[in-house]
Amino acid sequence: MRTALVFMPVLFLVAVAPAMAQVSPGPLTQSHADLEGAMKCLKCHASGSESMNQRCRDCHTEIDFQVQRGLGLHGQDPEAECSSCHPDHAGRDFELITWEEGSTKRFEHRRTGWPLEGKHATQRCEQCHKAEFQSGGVVRLLQRKNPGDSWLGLERDCLSCHEDHHQKTLAADCLSCHGPESWKPAARFDHARTKYPLTGKHTDTPCAKCHLVPDRIFLTSSQGLAVPRYRPLEHAECSACHKDTHAGQLGPTCAKCHVTDGFKIVASDSFDHAKTRYPLNGKHRSVECAKCHDPQRAWGKKPKFETCDACHKDAHAGKATVAGQVVDCASCHGVNGFKPSTYTVERHRDSKYPLAGKHETVTCDRCHTKKPPQVLPASLGTAQVLMRPAHEKCRDCHSDLHGTQLAQRTDGGACESCHRVDGWKPSTFTVAQHAELQFSLAGRHAEIECVACHGPTRPDLPALPGEAELGKARVALTRVESDCHSCHFDPHDKRFAPDGPRPATDGCRACHGARAFVPSDVDTEVHGRFAYKLQGAHRAVPCVMCHEELSRAPGKIRLLKAESPTRPLQFARKHEQCEACHQSPHGDQFDHRPDRGSCDGCHVVDGWHPAGSFDHEKHARFSLQGAHQKVACDRCHEMTLDPEGRPFVVYRPVPSKCRDCHGRSLPQSVASERPRRGDSS
């Protein structure tokens, strides 16, 4: 702290002139002695309450220089009163410059705006504050006889005090690489920010290995020491620093093969093996270099590569042969991998078992199995693949998918008897072959798919036995139903079944063929075997005219388990008399006859007109003779209407006397006597 000074006032009078009389508080310090005297007060003191600072800075221009630029101790507080730190009038021997800390050695340097750190904090003041380090604009303003005694004149940039060891080859900002603790190492330097980041082995290499190489030195320091060369420095190619051990045979770009982790580590992703005598392709690209080359002896002697067995052992123990000769791996495999084999279907056709049909698409390992049972592993080689599988018959590879259903056949149910290599489906079992069995295929049966009767899912048919009996294919080949009613719905409600009311000798086949259920095969000849033979005009009558159940909308023909949407077709109508189907147009005119006016008394089945069995001489009381034979029937038997307005022909009574028809008109009384239809008289 500053020691308080007590001044004894010395009073003196000055002439009262334009200036006011002043009283000096004491003599000025030696440095201000030339300002002594009452008439010089205003050189330092301003009038009134105005600050003295500007007048102080007018004289002390070096201080004004720093204040205006915010430099040094005075620049940190430009508004401070000069007299607060530098009071005067304390005598000639008074020290205007005092230190709050008590001495220069204790001065807190951070008050200047530049705290001392690292090595700077341990330096004595005079080691830095000396004339040889003073520079900048403030130096020319120093008013001391010995400028070196001033604390001013030092700059903050490193090169103002330190020698530029890089000889201007680098930027002037030393702190971008160096710290105040020491020049070495350059703690703030980061090689990653340069144009050549260090990786791999380069991170452990001493700086001098690259920057202090004799043939790169072209500058020396003031002490005559070699200045390391940092920039410019060639680094585009490794050969700028490293000797080409390949003598230019592989080109100048080392990085195409090597990486910074070490020369013995080859960059497999960038090394161009295609420039060698053995270009790498396929799986060889991913093989480690050490698998083929010896890294302990600079990759050693170049490996052999003419044949695969130079590196690979015979994985098939000599069983891989072509035309009886053991061949190299390349005959059946490519460099892209051992699987799939390059042994093609075309080449397989030259073997003892040519591939055809579906066999062409089967993967090799389905036949050439790995580690097959009942085969000694030693005979298969390291690949453990069976190269010579049995192939004489299908059963050598395929199991019997039909169980034991065909075991009784002479061929034991050999696959090739019904199947081809083109595929299991469709079967080669023909319709002609089926005819030799219990059920001959004809009509629609010859067109439907086999699975409809023999398959595991048979719509509306009884379920088949399980896999244990049918085999994995689940196809029924024996004991398949052959009678119609086992598969098809009976629309006749068993009327014509063997145990029905009207059993048919051949069952469904008596009326239906194999082509379709509708229409049936019943014609006039077949109908003759029934209770009512079709004759005459009946032969042309549609079936529905007698069998009215046929007029209903037919249901869809379904299989056994399906229910029919219509009522059964019984065909049970009785038809002993014509009246069962035909209505008499004669009313009761012939009811007096013994046959009660039966139709067949006058008509025949060939047609209604004419009445083929009516004889006027036998069946009527009026004999037609002479000219009467030529008279048309309706001249005597005229058409009239019954009470309900329906027309009918009058056959009786008819007048039989000549005068009733000839010579005059019939009297009204006679006409009124003629019976009308429905009249029983």
Number of C-alpha atoms within 10 A of each C-alpha: 8 10 6 6 8 7 11 9 10 10 11 10 10 13 9 9 7 6 10 10 14 16 14 17 15 17 19 21 20 16 12 13 13 10 17 16 12 14 13 11 15 13 13 16 15 14 10 6 7 9 15 17 18 15 15 18 15 13 13 14 16 19 21 21 17 20 19 11 12 16 19 22 18 21 20 16 14 17 10 12 14 17 13 7 14 11 15 18 16 18 15 15 11 16 14 15 9 15 14 13 12 11 9 13 12 10 14 14 15 12 14 16 14 13 11 14 12 11 12 15 13 9 11 11 14 12 9 15 17 17 18 12 17 21 15 11 12 18 17 12 15 18 13 9 8 9 17 18 12 17 15 22 24 21 16 8 12 14 14 15 15 10 11 17 17 18 16 8 14 14 9 14 11 19 15 13 15 16 18 15 14 12 13 9 11 15 15 12 15 12 13 10 9 9 9 12 11 16 13 11 12 15 13 9 11 10 13 11 11 17 16 16 14 13 6 14 14 10 16 14 14 12 6 8 10 17 19 23 21 16 10 8 12 12 12 10 12 16 15 12 12 9 9 16 9 10 9 9 8 15 10 15 14 17 16 16 18 18 18 17 14 11 14 16 14 20 17 17 10 12 14 14 14 10 10 9 8 11 11 16 13 11 12 13 15 11 12 11 16 13 9 16 15 14 14 9 9 10 14 11 10 9 12 12 12 9 11 15 14 10 13 10 12 18 16 20 16 14 19 21 15 15 9 8 10 15 15 16 20 15 14 17 16 17 15 13 12 13 12 13 17 14 14 11 15 12 12 15 12 12 12 10 11 13 19 15 11 12 15 16 10 11 11 15 14 9 18 15 14 15 14 14 8 6 11 11 16 10 14 21 17 13 13 20 23 22 18 11 13 13 12 10 11 14 13 11 13 9 12 18 15 21 18 14 19 15 13 9 9 8 11 12 17 16 19 15 12 14 15 16 15 12 11 13 10 12 13 13 12 11 14 12 11 13 12 10 9 11 13 14 19 14 11 11 17 16 11 11 11 14 12 13 21 17 17 18 15 15 16 15 17 13 11 18 13 13 15 11 15 20 18 14 13 20 24 20 13 10 8 13 15 12 12 15 15 15 20 17 19 22 18 14 13 19 19 19 18 13 10 12 10 14 13 16 11 12 16 19 15 14 16 16 17 15 14 13 13 10 10 14 15 14 12 15 11 13 14 13 10 11 10 11 14 19 13 12 12 15 16 10 11 9 15 11 11 16 14 12 17 14 10 11 9 13 12 11 17 16 19 18 14 15 15 17 12 13 13 15 17 15 13 9 11 11 12 10 11 13 12 11 13 9 10 12 12 16 18 16 22 15 13 10 11 8 11 12 17 16 19 17 16 15 16 18 16 14 12 13 8 11 16 15 13 15 12 12 11 9 13 12 9 13 14 13 9 8 7 10 11 9 11 9 11 11 9 15 15 12 13 14 13 16 11 8 8 10 14 17 19 21 20 14 13 17 16 12 9 8 11 15 13 9 8 8 11 14 9 8 8 12 13 10 12 16 17 22 23 13 12 12 10
